[in-house]
C-alpha cells in the first residue's frame, strides 16, 4: 500500500499556523521569501548562515529576515554578544503553514496550481533543452506518426533510428543524463486508470521520501519530477 511507503510526516508537528493576512500569504508565495522560510524551518541560524545557504548577499538576506520577523514567520531565539551588534539566531515560528484557497488571489484551483508549478516547469524545460539540444547529437524533434495498428502518436524523438524506441536505451547509458519525459493521452478503462493511479502514487512516494532513508555517504542531487493522471474533458 502507498501509505506504507510514506513516513508519518505530520506526527511530530507541534506548531502549526493558518495564514490569514494578505501580506503573509504573499510572502509565502514569493520564491525568495519561501526559500528562507524553508531554511529556517529546517534549522535555527543566523543571517550569515542563511545568506550562505541561499546564495544571496548578507544585506539582502538581512532585509528579508526583518520582513519575516515583522510578519511573524521568524523569531529570535538567542543573541550572541560581541563588540558592536549582537549576532542573532533565528528560527521559524511554526513547522506547518497553511494557506486556505479562499484567501489566495487565484481565480481557481487551476490558476493556483499554475502559479505554483510554472517556475519549476520552466526550469525543467530549460534543463531538457540543455541536455538534449546541447549535449546530444541525435537531433531531437516533434514527430507525428501512424503505427501499424492504425493509431497516431505525437512524440518527441530523435531524427533517425526511432522506430523501435532504441533511443530510450541510449538514454539509460551510465554516461547519459538521468532524464525522461512522457506526456500524452492514453485510453484506459476505469479499472486500468485506477491501477495506474495507485502505481504512480507508489512510485512518487518511494522516491520522494527516499531522502529520509539516505545515508550521509550518499551524494544527493536535485531532480525535477512530474507524474500526472487526470480524466480529460471532451
ZAMARGU-4260 file (C-alpha; in steps of 0.2 Angstrom, whole numbers, plus 5000, padded with zeros to 4 digits):
<rodrens>
0) 5000/5000/5000 | 5005/5018/4997 | 5003/5023/5015 | 5017/5010/5020 | 5029/5020/5010
5) 5025/5037/5017 | 5033/5042/5034 | 5022/5050/5047 | 5027/5067/5041 | 5014/5076/5052
10) 5016/5066/5068 | 5030/5077/5075 | 5022/5094/5071 | 5019/5104/5087 | 5017/5122/5080
15) 5005/5125/5066 | 4999/5141/5058 | 4985/5146/5047 | 4989/5162/5037 | 4975/5174/5036
20) 4984/5191/5031 | 4987/5196/5013 | 5005/5201/5017 | 5010/5184/5025 | 5001/5174/5011
25) 5010/5185/4998 | 5027/5182/5006 | 5024/5163/5007 | 5020/5163/4989 | 5036/5173/4985
30) 5050/5161/4980 | 5064/5171/4988 | 5055/5173/5005 | 5049/5155/5004 | 5066/5148/5002
35) 5072/5157/5018 | 5056/5151/5027 | 5060/5134/5022 | 5078/5136/5028 | 5074/5142/5045
40) 5060/5129/5047 | 5074/5116/5045 | 5086/5123/5057 | 5090/5139/5068 | 5103/5150/5060
45) 5110/5167/5058 | 5108/5180/5044 | 5126/5175/5038 | 5121/5156/5038 | 5105/5160/5029
50) 5115/5171/5016 | 5127/5157/5013 | 5114/5143/5011 | 5103/5153/4999 | 5117/5161/4989
55) 5111/5179/4992 | 5121/5194/4999 | 5121/5197/5018 | 5112/5214/5016 | 5098/5207/5005
60) 5096/5192/5017 | 5095/5204/5032 | 5082/5214/5024 | 5072/5198/5020 | 5074/5192/5038
65) 5067/5208/5045 | 5052/5207/5034 | 5049/5189/5040 | 5051/5195/5058 | 5038/5208/5056
70) 5026/5196/5048 | 5029/5183/5062 | 5037/5169/5051 | 5053/5171/5061 | 5058/5174/5079
75) 5074/5177/5088 | 5079/5163/5100 | 5096/5169/5106 | 5109/5183/5104 | 5127/5180/5104
80) 5136/5195/5112 | 5151/5203/5103 | 5158/5220/5101 | 5145/5230/5091 | 5129/5222/5086
85) 5125/5205/5094 | 5123/5191/5082 | 5105/5185/5082 | 5100/5167/5079 | 5083/5165/5071
90) 5070/5150/5069 | 5053/5148/5060 | 5038/5151/5071 | 5029/5135/5065 | 5033/5118/5057
95) 5017/5120/5047 | 5010/5135/5037 | 4993/5133/5029 | 4985/5145/5017 | 4966/5142/5013
100) 4962/5143/4995 | 4949/5156/4998 | 4962/5168/5004 | 4973/5167/4989 | 4972/5179/4974
105) 4970/5164/4962 | 4955/5164/4950 | 4953/5145/4953 | 4962/5129/4958 | 4969/5128/4940
110) 4976/5146/4942 | 4984/5142/4959 | 4992/5126/4953 | 4999/5136/4938 | 5006/5149/4949
115) 5015/5136/4960 | 5021/5125/4946 | 5026/5137/4932 | 5043/5141/4939 | 5048/5123/4941
120) 5040/5118/4924 | 5050/5132/4915 | 5066/5126/4925 | 5063/5108/4919 | 5060/5113/4901
125) 5076/5123/4900 | 5085/5108/4908 | 5079/5097/4894 | 5085/5110/4882 | 5102/5110/4890
130) 5104/5091/4890 | 5095/5086/4873 | 5100/5100/4862 | 5117/5105/4868 | 5124/5088/4873
135) 5115/5075/4862 | 5119/5073/4844 | 5103/5064/4840 | 5094/5079/4833 | 5078/5078/4843
140) 5061/5085/4837 | 5042/5083/4837 | 5036/5068/4827 | 5018/5064/4822 | 5017/5046/4815
145) 5005/5032/4811 | 5008/5014/4819 | 5004/4998/4810 | 4988/4996/4821 | 4981/5012/4814
150) 4984/5023/4829 | 4993/5040/4828 | 5006/5046/4840 | 5014/5063/4844 | 5031/5060/4852
155) 5047/5069/4855 | 5060/5058/4846 | 5077/5059/4838 | 5078/5062/4819 | 5084/5044/4815
160) 5083/5027/4822 | 5067/5030/4832 | 5056/5016/4826 | 5060/5003/4839 | 5062/5016/4853
165) 5081/5011/4855 | 5085/5029/4859 | 5077/5026/4876 | 5090/5013/4879 | 5104/5026/4874
170) 5097/5037/4887 | 5100/5024/4900 | 5118/5023/4897 | 5128/5027/4913 | 5136/5042/4905
175) 5119/5049/4899 | 5109/5062/4909 | 5095/5055/4920 | 5080/5062/4911 | 5064/5056/4903
180) 5048/5065/4898 | 5032/5056/4894 | 5016/5067/4891 | 5002/5061/4881 | 4984/5055/4880
185) 4981/5037/4884 | 4964/5027/4883 | 4961/5016/4898 | 4946/5008/4906 | 4942/5015/4923
190) 4949/5000/4932 | 4965/5002/4922 | 4966/5021/4926 | 4964/5017/4945 | 4978/5004/4944
195) 4989/5017/4936 | 4984/5030/4949 | 4990/5018/4963 | 5006/5014/4954 | 5010/5032/4951
200) 5007/5036/4969 | 5018/5022/4975 | 5032/5027/4963 | 5031/5045/4968 | 5031/5041/4987
205) 5045/5028/4985 | 5057/5041/4978 | 5050/5057/4985 | 5053/5051/5003 | 5070/5042/4998
210) 5080/5056/5006 | 5073/5051/5023 | 5082/5035/5021 | 5098/5042/5013 | 5115/5040/5022
215) 5127/5054/5024 | 5139/5045/5012 | 5126/5046/4998 | 5128/5061/4986 | 5111/5068/4983
220) 5106/5079/4968 | 5090/5088/4964 | 5079/5082/4950 | 5063/5089/4943 | 5049/5075/4943
225) 5032/5076/4937 | 5019/5062/4937 | 5001/5066/4931 | 4985/5057/4928 | 4968/5066/4925
230) 4952/5062/4915 | 4951/5074/4901 | 4936/5083/4896 | 4929/5080/4878
</rodrens>
